[in-house]
Amino acid sequence: MIHQIQEALQVHHLTLHDIVLMHVFLVGDPANRNALDFAGFTRGYKKFFDTAENPNMPARVAIQVVSLPAPGALVEIEVVAAKTH
């Protein structure tokens, strides 16, 4: 999924450094009694943000949803990016 976001940003000459806001829609994890896995999301987030390579920490809104349009999908992410320079 991160590669899809990077490709969409690249079309507009933006990178992950330019993301200022993320809306994250999470389906409850069936393997965890349909509980929201926010800790798992945070682990994934920290692979790309708040790192030495990318210290940017976009604001995040995480919402648990019943399902997503793509069959079997557990996460959908919408980002807002802004060029700061």
Contacts in CASP RR format, 6 or more apart in sequence:
PFRMAT RR
TARGET T0000
AUTHOR 0000-0000-0000
METHOD contacts of the structure
MODEL  1
MIHQIQEALQVHHLTLHDIVLMHVFLVGDPANRNALDFAGFTRGYKKFFD
TAENPNMPARVAIQVVSLPAPGALVEIEVVAAKTH
1 75 0 8 1.000
1 77 0 8 1.000
2 16 0 8 1.000
2 48 0 8 1.000
5 16 0 8 1.000
5 77 0 8 1.000
5 79 0 8 1.000
6 15 0 8 1.000
6 16 0 8 1.000
9 15 0 8 1.000
9 16 0 8 1.000
9 18 0 8 1.000
9 19 0 8 1.000
9 79 0 8 1.000
9 81 0 8 1.000
12 81 0 8 1.000
13 83 0 8 1.000
14 81 0 8 1.000
14 83 0 8 1.000
16 48 0 8 1.000
16 49 0 8 1.000
16 54 0 8 1.000
16 56 0 8 1.000
17 54 0 8 1.000
17 56 0 8 1.000
18 81 0 8 1.000
18 82 0 8 1.000
18 83 0 8 1.000
18 84 0 8 1.000
19 49 0 8 1.000
19 56 0 8 1.000
19 58 0 8 1.000
19 79 0 8 1.000
19 80 0 8 1.000
19 81 0 8 1.000
20 58 0 8 1.000
20 59 0 8 1.000
20 80 0 8 1.000
20 81 0 8 1.000
20 82 0 8 1.000
21 58 0 8 1.000
21 59 0 8 1.000
21 60 0 8 1.000
21 61 0 8 1.000
21 79 0 8 1.000
21 80 0 8 1.000
22 58 0 8 1.000
22 59 0 8 1.000
22 60 0 8 1.000
22 61 0 8 1.000
22 77 0 8 1.000
22 78 0 8 1.000
22 79 0 8 1.000
22 80 0 8 1.000
23 61 0 8 1.000
23 63 0 8 1.000
23 77 0 8 1.000
23 78 0 8 1.000
23 79 0 8 1.000
24 41 0 8 1.000
24 60 0 8 1.000
24 61 0 8 1.000
24 62 0 8 1.000
24 63 0 8 1.000
24 75 0 8 1.000
24 76 0 8 1.000
24 77 0 8 1.000
24 78 0 8 1.000
25 63 0 8 1.000
25 65 0 8 1.000
25 68 0 8 1.000
25 75 0 8 1.000
25 76 0 8 1.000
25 77 0 8 1.000
25 78 0 8 1.000
26 36 0 8 1.000
26 37 0 8 1.000
26 38 0 8 1.000
26 41 0 8 1.000
26 62 0 8 1.000
26 63 0 8 1.000
26 64 0 8 1.000
26 65 0 8 1.000
26 74 0 8 1.000
26 75 0 8 1.000
27 64 0 8 1.000
27 65 0 8 1.000
27 66 0 8 1.000
27 67 0 8 1.000
27 68 0 8 1.000
27 72 0 8 1.000
27 73 0 8 1.000
27 74 0 8 1.000
27 75 0 8 1.000
28 34 0 8 1.000
28 35 0 8 1.000
28 36 0 8 1.000
28 37 0 8 1.000
28 64 0 8 1.000
28 74 0 8 1.000
29 35 0 8 1.000
29 36 0 8 1.000
29 37 0 8 1.000
29 74 0 8 1.000
36 62 0 8 1.000
36 64 0 8 1.000
38 62 0 8 1.000
41 62 0 8 1.000
41 75 0 8 1.000
45 60 0 8 1.000
48 54 0 8 1.000
49 56 0 8 1.000
49 57 0 8 1.000
49 58 0 8 1.000
50 56 0 8 1.000
50 57 0 8 1.000
58 79 0 8 1.000
68 74 0 8 1.000
68 75 0 8 1.000
68 76 0 8 1.000
70 76 0 8 1.000
END
